[in-house]
Amino acid sequence: MDETRCFEIPAVVPRAVLDAGDARGKTLTEALLCCLESLGPGQVLEVISQHLQVEADIALWCGATGHELVTSAAEAGTRRLWLRKGEVSEEAHFIA
């Protein structure tokens, strides 16, 4: 039988969802940039990750790029984060 997981969904509606698995660093940055490219300023991207430190990494990245980490939730080893696209240049800032 498949395991069912429930998440409390914040009052933020994502325009797109990125299942990042356990990606980090340049791989995560490239995936974020690819997904955010299709969104307009103010739209929300939901990121799903199994990496424990993803929230800290993305919070720093958002601060450096002008995006906003709106909220996050954690459940059974899975992290969900909601990012609001900011008005930023196309310059890439990579997560270390």
C-alpha positions in Angstrom: 0.0 0.0 0.0 1.3 3.5 -0.9 2.0 5.8 2.0 -0.2 8.9 2.0 1.1 12.2 3.2 -0.9 15.3 4.0 0.6 18.8 4.0 -1.0 21.9 5.3 -1.2 24.2 2.3 -0.6 27.9 2.9 -2.8 30.6 1.5 -0.5 30.9 -1.5 -1.4 29.5 -4.9 1.6 28.4 -7.0 1.6 29.0 -10.7 4.2 26.2 -11.1 5.7 23.3 -9.1 9.3 22.1 -9.1 10.0 18.7 -7.7 13.7 19.2 -7.0 14.3 15.8 -5.4 17.6 16.0 -3.5 19.2 18.5 -5.9 21.6 21.1 -4.5 24.1 23.7 -5.7 24.3 24.5 -9.4 21.7 21.8 -10.3 19.1 23.3 -8.0 19.9 26.8 -9.2 19.5 25.9 -12.8 16.2 24.2 -12.1 14.9 27.2 -10.1 16.0 29.6 -12.9 14.3 27.5 -15.6 11.0 27.4 -13.7 11.1 31.0 -12.7 11.8 32.1 -16.2 8.3 31.1 -17.2 6.7 33.1 -14.4 5.8 36.8 -14.2 6.9 39.0 -11.3 4.8 38.3 -8.3 3.8 34.7 -9.4 4.6 31.8 -7.0 6.7 28.7 -7.6 6.3 25.8 -5.2 9.5 23.8 -4.6 9.4 20.2 -3.3 12.7 18.8 -2.0 14.0 15.9 0.0 17.2 17.8 1.0 17.2 18.8 4.6 19.0 22.2 4.2 17.1 23.3 1.1 15.2 26.0 3.0 18.4 27.7 4.2 20.0 27.5 0.8 16.9 28.9 -1.0 16.4 31.7 1.6 20.0 32.9 1.0 19.5 32.5 -2.8 16.3 34.5 -2.7 18.0 37.3 -0.7 20.8 37.5 -3.3 18.4 37.4 -6.3 15.5 39.6 -5.3 12.9 36.7 -5.0 10.9 36.1 -1.8 10.7 32.9 0.2 7.0 33.3 1.2 6.6 30.3 3.4 7.6 26.6 3.9 6.4 23.4 5.4 8.1 20.1 6.4 6.7 16.7 6.7 8.4 13.3 6.9 11.6 14.3 5.2 10.0 16.4 2.5 10.3 20.2 2.4 7.9 22.4 0.5 8.7 26.0 -0.2 6.8 28.7 -1.9 8.9 31.4 -3.7 7.5 34.6 -5.1 9.3 35.8 -8.2 10.7 39.3 -7.8 11.6 42.0 -10.4 15.1 40.9 -11.0 17.7 40.9 -13.7 18.6 37.7 -15.7 21.9 37.4 -13.9 22.3 33.9 -12.4 23.3 33.6 -8.7 24.3 30.0 -8.0 23.6 28.2 -4.7 26.9 26.9 -3.3 
